[in-house]
């Protein structure tokens, strides 16, 4: 049986945050290496730069807002976990945009996604109840 540490923000519950974050972070590299080039992007999407930059900018705004405005205010582990999973999914979506919709911008989408997922590293877990 695993015993929780008496300090706040440690123990098995907080480890869940780290495991989820690490699995999402490593999955980005898996997607990139195994799915790159598997699908061809649509020429119509590539010809529409407003859609590209709208998706890109909207995803950045949502991911940063979740992390720095909502997640910093979360006090309970369950709230933080929910916000973290939503933020990681939004952040990871850029990789899929690059793989399936805009393959000519895959590098931009992938590396931005890596940075966004890295921002969600659960350093905030120590203050959670």
Secondary structure, 3 states (H helix, E strand, C coil): CCCCCCCCCCCHHHHHHHHHHHHHHHHHHHHHHHHCCCCCCCHHHHCCHHHHHHHHHHHHHHHHHHHHHHHHHCCCHHHHHHHHHHHHHHHHHHHHHHHHHCHHHHHHHHHHHHHHHHHCCCHHHHHCC
